[in-house]
Amino acid sequence: MSAPGAAAAGGGRSGTAADWGGFEDNMQGGGSAVIDMENMDDTSGSSFEDMGEMHQRMKEEEEEEEGEAGTAEEEDGEFLGMKGLRGQLGRQVADQMWQVGKRQASRAFSLYANIDILRPYFDVEPVQVRARLLESMIPVKMINFPQKIAGELYGPLMLVFTLVAILLHGMKTSDTIIREGTLMGTAIGTCFGYWLGVSSFIYFLAYLCNAQITMVQMLSLLGYGLFGHCITLFVTYNIHFHSLFYICWLGVGGLSTLRMVAVLVSRTVGHTQRLILCGTLAALHMLFLLYLHFAYHKVVEGILDTLEGPNMPPFQRVARDIPVVSNAVLNTTAKAIALTL
């Protein structure tokens, strides 16, 4: 029993050994799995010191990478900062240009708006101007109701320029000596000064006398009143008779003055106020016509003499005084020259 058992045990061991031998052969054929602990060095990478060095090295690499990343970010930030600065400057310049353009546009719009404000005062037909010129010579006796006044300035402005041209024509046809051109500035200053100055003064008196009239209506009324002045001066500058001037002064100038007086009387309440306002206007208007006919040229000549001095006489040649020399001296001198030659 023991022998077969031992044989069985030996057979079992041999079978087991054979199985393990196959496993060992497989392991040796695929690669040795045996680790020789004697050949291992204590300073291998599995030690704590090597792990610490590796950790330190990795940490240093991470810090270097972070430093490089930070430098790159700073460079990017500087680049972006330059771009941002340029963008801000561009926006500021664009904003400034926009503001300048906006101001210019607003000025142009305001100027156009001012022109639109003045446009109704010059929007008139030539037929209406002609009718108003004729009406300015026809006094209307209507006191109970205010007479209508044209609220336009085209006709008065053209009459003022016509009066300027007539004054220049009178200076050329008269004996006035003009050394500085036609002195258009003096004529323009005189006519426009009278129109604007007297209109403002009469408007101020009308305000004090409680008259119902506006500044534009006063300018229109006095401007159309200059139509009589233009007719009188144009006729008398070409036909030089003092009697004719006085007839035109009383007739034509008087009619235009009476027209203005009648309009102011219809718009003023109170006899004293009417007398002050209408008397002042009539006196100024008639005296201005006398001034233009008689004193205007003399005043211009006086201004020229003041600015340039009196007229200087033309240059004349004067014979020089030659001393009397005796004939003997002349003969002696002539003989000496002849002998020398």
Solvent accessible surface area in square Angstrom, and as a share of the most:
residue,aa,sasa,rsa
1,M,203,0.91
2,S,94,0.60
3,A,70,0.54
4,P,85,0.54
5,G,39,0.38
6,A,63,0.49
7,A,69,0.54
8,A,71,0.55
9,A,46,0.36
10,G,25,0.24
11,G,40,0.39
12,G,42,0.40
13,R,165,0.60
14,S,67,0.43
15,G,32,0.31
16,T,70,0.41
17,A,64,0.50
18,A,69,0.53
19,D,105,0.54
20,W,149,0.52
21,G,26,0.25
22,G,31,0.30
23,F,107,0.45
24,E,95,0.42
25,D,92,0.48
26,N,110,0.56
27,M,68,0.30
28,Q,135,0.60
29,G,71,0.69
30,G,75,0.72
31,G,40,0.39
32,S,89,0.57
33,A,65,0.50
34,V,133,0.76
35,I,124,0.63
36,D,70,0.36
37,M,142,0.64
38,E,161,0.72
39,N,122,0.62
40,M,105,0.47
41,D,90,0.47
42,D,133,0.69
43,T,105,0.61
44,S,36,0.23
45,G,47,0.45
46,S,99,0.64
47,S,23,0.15
48,F,187,0.78
49,E,123,0.55
50,D,33,0.17
51,M,108,0.48
52,G,39,0.37
53,E,101,0.45
54,M,96,0.43
55,H,123,0.55
56,Q,96,0.43
57,R,141,0.51
58,M,109,0.48
59,K,102,0.43
60,E,85,0.38
61,E,87,0.39
62,E,93,0.42
63,E,97,0.43
64,E,112,0.50
65,E,113,0.51
66,E,120,0.54
67,G,41,0.40
68,E,121,0.54
69,A,51,0.40
70,G,27,0.26
71,T,70,0.41
72,A,49,0.38
73,E,118,0.53
74,E,120,0.54
75,E,103,0.46
76,D,81,0.42
77,G,39,0.37
78,E,121,0.54
79,F,126,0.53
80,L,109,0.54
81,G,42,0.41
82,M,97,0.43
83,K,103,0.44
84,G,35,0.33
85,L,91,0.45
86,R,163,0.60
87,G,29,0.28
88,Q,92,0.41
89,L,96,0.48
90,G,41,0.39
91,R,155,0.57
92,Q,114,0.51
93,V,82,0.47
94,A,59,0.46
95,D,78,0.40
96,Q,122,0.54
97,M,133,0.59
98,W,167,0.59
99,Q,75,0.33
100,V,55,0.32
101,G,36,0.34
102,K,117,0.49
103,R,121,0.44
104,Q,111,0.49
105,A,62,0.48
106,S,60,0.39
107,R,165,0.60
108,A,62,0.48
109,F,147,0.61
110,S,54,0.35
111,L,110,0.55
112,Y,117,0.45
113,A,36,0.28
114,N,77,0.39
115,I,82,0.42
116,D,54,0.28
117,I,110,0.56
118,L,95,0.47
119,R,123,0.45
120,P,86,0.54
121,Y,66,0.25
122,F,77,0.32
123,D,111,0.58
124,V,24,0.14
125,E,103,0.46
126,P,103,0.65
127,V,96,0.55
128,Q,82,0.36
129,V,19,0.11
130,R,153,0.56
131,A,44,0.34
132,R,63,0.23
133,L,36,0.18
134,L,110,0.55
135,E,85,0.38
136,S,7,0.04
137,M,30,0.13
138,I,104,0.53
139,P,50,0.32
140,V,61,0.35
141,K,187,0.79
142,M,76,0.34
143,I,73,0.37
144,N,138,0.71
145,F,140,0.58
146,P,69,0.43
147,Q,6,0.03
148,K,180,0.76
149,I,16,0.08
150,A,21,0.17
151,G,40,0.39
152,E,9,0.04
153,L,23,0.12
154,Y,84,0.32
155,G,1,0.01
156,P,0,0.00
157,L,43,0.21
158,M,79,0.35
159,L,13,0.07
160,V,0,0.00
161,F,95,0.39
162,T,62,0.36
163,L,0,0.00
164,V,7,0.04
165,A,58,0.45
166,I,15,0.08
167,L,0,0.00
168,L,19,0.09
169,H,67,0.30
170,G,1,0.01
171,M,1,0.01
172,K,132,0.56
173,T,63,0.36
174,S,39,0.25
175,D,140,0.73
176,T,16,0.09
177,I,97,0.49
178,I,48,0.24
179,R,93,0.34
180,E,103,0.46
181,G,52,0.50
182,T,46,0.27
183,L,35,0.17
184,M,103,0.46
185,G,57,0.54
186,T,40,0.23
187,A,0,0.00
188,I,58,0.30
189,G,46,0.44
190,T,31,0.18
191,C,1,0.00
192,F,38,0.16
193,G,43,0.41
194,Y,20,0.08
195,W,12,0.04
196,L,84,0.42
197,G,40,0.38
198,V,18,0.10
199,S,0,0.00
200,S,53,0.34
201,F,97,0.40
202,I,0,0.00
203,Y,78,0.30
204,F,112,0.47
205,L,25,0.12
206,A,1,0.01
207,Y,159,0.60
208,L,108,0.54
209,C,11,0.07
210,N,117,0.60
211,A,14,0.11
212,Q,115,0.51
213,I,16,0.08
214,T,74,0.43
215,M,60,0.27
216,V,40,0.23
217,Q,40,0.18
218,M,0,0.00
219,L,20,0.10
220,S,1,0.01
221,L,15,0.07
222,L,0,0.00
223,G,0,0.00
224,Y,14,0.05
225,G,2,0.02
226,L,0,0.00
227,F,43,0.18
228,G,0,0.00
229,H,0,0.00
230,C,7,0.04
231,I,59,0.30
232,T,0,0.00
233,L,0,0.00
234,F,111,0.46
235,V,47,0.27
236,T,2,0.01
237,Y,10,0.04
238,N,75,0.39
239,I,80,0.41
240,H,126,0.56
241,F,131,0.55
242,H,117,0.52
243,S,75,0.49
244,L,48,0.24
245,F,0,0.00
246,Y,101,0.38
247,I,118,0.60
248,C,16,0.10
249,W,46,0.16
250,L,116,0.58
251,G,35,0.34
252,V,33,0.19
253,G,0,0.00
254,G,13,0.12
255,L,75,0.37
256,S,0,0.00
257,T,6,0.03
258,L,98,0.49
259,R,35,0.13
260,M,1,0.00
261,V,27,0.16
262,A,20,0.16
263,V,1,0.01
264,L,0,0.00
265,V,26,0.15
266,S,9,0.06
267,R,33,0.12
268,T,1,0.01
269,V,110,0.63
270,G,28,0.27
271,H,157,0.70
272,T,90,0.52
273,Q,66,0.29
274,R,53,0.19
275,L,137,0.68
276,I,87,0.44
277,L,0,0.00
278,C,11,0.06
279,G,36,0.35
280,T,36,0.21
281,L,0,0.00
282,A,28,0.22
283,A,49,0.38
284,L,62,0.31
285,H,0,0.00
286,M,30,0.13
287,L,107,0.53
288,F,21,0.09
289,L,0,0.00
290,L,43,0.21
291,Y,72,0.27
292,L,0,0.00
293,H,29,0.13
294,F,73,0.31
295,A,35,0.27
296,Y,2,0.01
297,H,24,0.11
298,K,150,0.64
299,V,64,0.37
300,V,1,0.01
301,E,63,0.28
302,G,35,0.34
303,I,74,0.38
304,L,6,0.03
305,D,60,0.31
306,T,115,0.67
307,L,135,0.67
308,E,76,0.34
309,G,23,0.22
310,P,101,0.64
311,N,92,0.47
312,M,158,0.71
313,P,103,0.65
314,P,108,0.68
315,F,184,0.76
316,Q,134,0.60
317,R,223,0.81
318,V,131,0.75
319,A,94,0.73
320,R,216,0.79
321,D,142,0.74
322,I,150,0.76
323,P,105,0.66
324,V,152,0.87
325,V,75,0.43
326,S,63,0.40
327,N,115,0.59
328,A,69,0.54
329,V,83,0.48
330,L,100,0.50
331,N,87,0.44
332,T,89,0.52
333,T,70,0.41
334,A,62,0.48
335,K,140,0.59
336,A,55,0.43
337,I,99,0.50
338,A,68,0.52
339,L,160,0.79
340,T,118,0.69
341,L,179,0.89
